[in-house]
Amino acid sequence: MLRNCEECNRVFSHPSRGLCPECYEKAQKDFDAVRNYLKENPGATVVEVARETEVDVDLIYEYIQEGRLDVVPRDASLQCTICGASITIGRVCARCRNDLRNTMSQKAQAPKLKSRQDAKVYMIEHLKSRND
């Protein structure tokens, strides 16, 4: 399947990857640099990791959210995208994740929704309403 690279916009062929081979290799090198630096310096801050590895701070936070790093910078602060609670990894806190699972298991009780987007909005609104 032909597609454009998400990074450099070059045309390439790969069945599932969004990056061309060159950009994919650079992305892997960046990730390895961050991972190795944190293994050697477990008390490092996000800014220190970014400065020493020359990897953008936003990309380091993306690695943390994806759960790809074994060691996380000591000052990394993330918030649940649903309720705003502090979390150390991922995008959603354990409480909201459990609520999402419960909501999905009760899918039969939910109103009939026309699209996946409607279902996402319904679930997020449902979770936010529990905090009120």
N, C-alpha and C positions, 0 to 999 in steps of 0.2 A: 504494500500500500504506500503510495507516494504521499508525503506530507511536508509541510514547512516546519523547520526547526523553531521551537518556542523561543529560543535564545537569539539565534543569528538570522533566522528566516530563510536559510538555505533549504533547497528541496533535497529530500533524502527518502530512503525506503526502509521502513521497519514496521513490523506488524503491531507493536504496542507502545514503543518508546516515543516520547515527544521531542527528544533532542537528537540532533545529528551525531554521528560518531565522534567528531571532534569536540563538540560541546558536552557530550556525555562523558567523555574522558576527562575534560576539565572539571566537570561537576564532581566526578568521583575523586579526583585529586584534591579538590577543595574539601570534600567531606573527610577524606582520609587525613588531611592536614589538621582539621579541627579535632577529629577523634583522637589522633595520636598526641596532639598538644595537650588535650585534656587528660589523657592517660598519664602523661609525664608531669603535668601540673594540675592536679585535681582541685586545688583551691583557687584557680584562676577565675577572673571575672569575664563577662561577655566582651567588654571592650578590650581587655588584654588579649583574649583569644583572637578577636578580630584583627587587632594590631599585629600580633605575632604571626598569624597565618595568612594575613591579607585577604581574609574572607569577610564579606559584608555582614554586619550585625543582623540584618533582617534574615539572611540565609541561615545564620547560626540559630536564630529563634525558630526558623522553619524546621531545622533538624530536631530541635527540642520538641516541638509540637508533634512531629511525626514519630517521636519515640525512638529515633535512630541512634541516639548517643547513650552509651553506658554510663558515662560520667557527665554530669550537667554542671555548667558554670555556677559558682556559689551564689551569684546575685541574679540569676535568671528568674524573672518573675512573669508568670503567665496568669491570665484570668479566664475563667469559664466563659465561653461565648454565649451561654444562656443566662446564667444567674450572676456572673461577675465575681464569683468566689476565687480566691487564690488557688492555683494548681501548680504542680511542678512539671507536668508532662501532658501532652495532648491538647485538645481543644475544649473538652467538656469535663467537669468534675465528676467524681464517682456518684454523687447523689443524682445529678441530672442524667448520667448514663443509665443508672438503675431505673429512673423514672421513664426514660426513653424506651428501655426494654419492656417495662410494664405497660406502657402505652401501646407499644407494638403488639404485645400479646393480647391486649384488649381491643384490637383493631376491629373486631366484629361489632363492638358497641359504638364506634366512632361514626359520625355521619358520613354518608356516601360523598366522596370527594372526586372531583373531575380530573385532577392531575396530580402528579407527584409533588409539584410545587405547592398545591393546595394542602396536601398532606403534611409537608414540612412546616408550612405556616401554622396549620392546626396544632401540630405537636409542640412547636415552640410557644405558641400562645397558651396552650394547656400547661406547659411547664412554668411559664412566667406567672400564670394566674395562681399557682400554688404558693408563690411567694407573697402574694397580696393578702 
